[in-house]
């Protein structure tokens, strides 16, 4: 109807129709007796917000603070993703470290989470798994370093508006349109300045995916696994943290949630990807703080030190990811815990 009235471009209208059908099927998989009611409520809200933005596009600033009023975009995102999560098959690794983080933030220190990135729903998944035990951390503290695509895709923008974001252009898409490359570089410089200011303020927790994009499945085996970290991205973040003159702490974070909203199997240049959605278990794990000086003590070459630290973080993410995978897809549940990773279900 909106498309026929000319209020909605045909490509967005068809994308919304596909989104509705996929979301409906996924929520119905949950077996929730209120599934039909949930589908109608959440898709109506999504449709309203997407249409509103098409008519009056929101422009993100380099540092975007979550919009909570007059419309609460954060709760909108949480309510939309929650019915897709099978909490009986979901796990958090090393929850005690999140308690440590809260104390570190209270002391005015900064935290950087070096993470893999699986779906557009990652921020909501993190918040859903932590909200019962760490409501302040889940809801207000985390600032996500976000690529430009979630800031310009009409079907994604309303969800992004409910998160604290530092907006950057990914290296992977920097030269998709050569004429825009310089504009993107200038925008990234502004975002870096915002990040430096936040770190100097202290008590901030920054989430970044040093791979520069979402994980993809192995083209041969079809197995999903964390994409390799870019050592320059890791090192730039580490040096910003160090130069802020506020104590900083770096942790590796693993996310397993590709089933909920997997990206296209290959990186796409065009905006407007198809949204596949499913109901499933998810996982989040964090490892103890990682010290650059300790890990690189034997490195005499700065480049080798940079690579060694990045690899150590990535290896830690891989180890945690494999444990979550064993719990969820290997059907080991809490028995997948090991000496390094203690799994729990704090939301049960």
N, C-alpha and C positions, 0 to 999 in steps of 0.2 A: 504493500500500500504506500509506504513512504517512498519507495523507489519509483513507483508510478507517478507519485506527486512531484517527483523531481527533487525531493529533499535529500535523497540518499543515492550516491553514485552506484551504478549497477554492480561494480566489482565488490564494493563494501556490502551491498545487499546480499549478494550471493555468498560472500564470506560469512555474513551473519547467519544466513540460513544453514550453512554447513556447521557453523559453531553450535547453533541451537540443537541440531540433530545429534551431533557427537556428544554434546554435554548431556542431553537427555538420556542417551543410551548408556553413558558412563554412570550417571547418578542412579539409573534404574538397576544397574549391576550391583549396587550396594545393598539392595534388598530393604532399604529404609521404607517403612510403611508410609512415611510422609514424602516420599520421593517426588511425586507429581507436584505437590505444593511447593517444595524446595526448587524444583526446576522452573516453575512459573515465576516465583518470586525473584530468583537470582537472574534469570534470563531477561525478565522485564527491566530490572535495574540496569543490567549490562546494556540492553538495547537503548534505554533512555540516556545513559551516559555517553554512549558512542555517538548517538544522533546529536546530542548537545554539542559534542566536540567537533563534529563535522560542520555544524552550523556556525560555531564560534570556536575555532581551534585554539587550544591552550598551548602557550609557548613556555617551555621549561627554561629556567635560569641555570647557569653553570652548577650552582648548588641549590637543589630543590628540596624544600621541606614538605613532608607529607601534609596533604590538605585534609583536615579533620572536620571543618565546618565551613559553610552551613551544611554541606553534605560530607559525610565521613567516608572518604575514599579508602582509608585503611580497612575499616570494618567491611566495606563492600568487597574488597579483595579477599579478606579472610573468609567471609561467608560464602563466597563463590567457590573457593578452592576446597574448603573443609569437607563437603560431601564427596569429594573425589578420593579422599584418603581413607584407606582401610587401617584404622589405628590398631587393630588386633595383630596386624602384620607389620607394624612400624616400630622403629627402635632409635634410641639415642645412645651414642657411645661416649663414655667418660663424662657423665653429667656433673661429676664433682668439680671438673675444671671450669664449668660455667659459673659455679659458686665462687671460685677463685677470681674469675674475671670480674664479677660484680664488685668484689673487694678492691681489685686493682683500679677499677673505674672510680670508685668512691675516693681513692687516694689521689685522684687527679691525673692518673697515667693514661696513656693511649694504648689501644689494642688494634692490631691488624690481623685479619683472618685471611690467609692465603688459601683459596678454595678452588675446587673444580666447579664447573657450572653446567647444569643439565637442562633446565627448562626455564621458560619465562615465569614459571610459578615458584622458582627457588626462594625468593624473599618470603612468600606466603608460607611455604613449606617449613622454612626455618622458624618463623613465628608460631606456626601451629604446633610444632614439636616442643617449643620452649615456653609457650604462653602461660601454662598452669604454674610452673615453678619460677619462671623469670618474666613476669608480665612487663616490667619496666624495660628490661633488655629486649624482649621480643617486639614491643610496641613502639618504643621511642628512641632507643639508643643506636641501633645499627644503621650505618650510612652505607649504601650500596654504590659501588662504582659501576655505572650502567652505560652500555653502548647506545649509540644514537637510535638504533632500530626500535627499541622499546619506547622511544620518545616521539616517534613519528608514525608508527603503524597504528591506524585508527582503532583496530580491534584490541590493541595492547595499551594504548595511552591511558585510559581511565584507571587501569590497574597500577600503572607506574605513578600516577598522581597521588596514590596513597602511601608512597614510600619516600624515605629520605634518600636522595640520590645525588651523586656527583656525576654529571653528564659528560661523557667522553666519546670520541669517535674511535672505533676499533681500528687497529692496524690492518685487519683483514678487509675492511671496507674503505680505507682511506682514499684509495684511488679508483673506486668504482666509477666515479665521474671526475676526471682530471681537473675540470674547471672549478670544482668545489674543494679541491685538496687544500688550497691555501686558507680558505674560510674554516675548514675543519681544524687545521693546525692552530690557527689563532684561537678558536673556541677551546681546544684542548689546553692551550697555555693559560687561559682564564680559569679553567677548571682546576689546573694544578696549583694556581695561586690560591684558590678557595680552599683546596685541600691543605696547603701549607698553613693557612690561617687557622683552620680547624684543629690541626695538630698542635699549633702553638697555644691554643686555648686549653687543650687537655680534656680528659674524661670523654674521649670519643672512641668509638669502635667502628673500624672501616672494614668492609667486606670487599675483596677484589679477586677476580679470576685471572691469574697471570697467563692463562692459555689464550686470552683474547677472544674467547667465544664459547659456545656450548659444546659439550662432548658429543661425539658422533660414534656410531657403531663401526666395528671393524668391517671393511667391505667384503672380506672373505668369510669370516666366521659369523658375522652378524652380532657379535658380543659387544655390549656397551662398556666403555672404560674411560677413565679421565684423560682428557687431552693433555699433552705435554705442556709444562710451564715454559714461558718465555723468560729466560734468565735476566734480560734487560728490564722487563716489567717488575720482576721481583726486586732487583737491585735498586731501581728508581724509587720504589715504595719504601724499601729499607732505608735508603739515604734520606728521603724526606722525613721519615720517622726520627732518624738520628739527629738531623739538623734542626728539629723543632725545639730542642733544648728542654723538652718534657720527656720524662721516662717513657719508653715505649716497649711493647711486648709483641712478638710475632708468634702466631699459632697456625698450624695446618688444620684445615677443615675439610671433611669429606661429605659430599651429598650424593644420595642415590634416590632419584625420583623420576627418572626418564619416562617411566611407564605412564605417569599422570598426563604429560603433555610433551611428547617427544618432538624435537625439532626435525626439519627436513633432513634426510640422510646425507645430503651434501650442502655445503654453504651456498646460499642463494644471494644474488645481487639485488634482485627485485624485492620491493616491500610488498607484503600481503601474502605471506606463506599460508599454506593450509594448516588448520588446527586439528590435529588428531588428539583425542582425549580419552582417558580410560580411568577406571577405578582400580586402586592398587595400594600396596604397602610402600612406605618411604623410609629413608634412614638419614640420620645426621650424626656425625662423630667429630670430636676434636681431640687432638693429641697434646701432650704437655708442651709448654713454651719451648721454642727452638732458638738457640743462641748462635748468632753469626760467628762470633769470636771462637766459640768452642768448636763449631763444625768446621771452620776454615783454619784452625790453628796450624795445620801442617802445610798450608798453601803459601808459597812465596810469591806466586804470580796473582795479581789482583783479578785478572780475567778468570783464572782457574778457581779462585775463591768465590767469585760471583756465580760461576756454574755449579760449584760444589754445593753452595747453600740452596740454590734453586732446585737442584736434583734431590737434596735431602728432604726439602719440603714436599716435592712431588712424590717421592718414595713413601713418605708418611701418609699422604692422601691415598695412594694406591693401597697401602696396607689396611687402612681403615675402610676403604671402599670394598675391598675383598671380604672383610669381616661382615659388613652390612649385607653384601650380596649373599654370603653364606647363610645369614640369618633369615633373609627375606625369600630368596629364590632357591637356596639350598635347603630350606625348610628346617633349619636348625634352631631358629628362634634365639632365645637367650643363651642357649648352649653354644652358640657361635662365639661367645666371649672368650678372650684369651688373656695372657699375662699383661698385654699392653692396652687392650680395649675391653672395658666392662660395659656391656650393653644393658639397657633398662628400658622400661616403658612408663615414664613418669606421668603420662596422660591417661593411663588406664585406671 
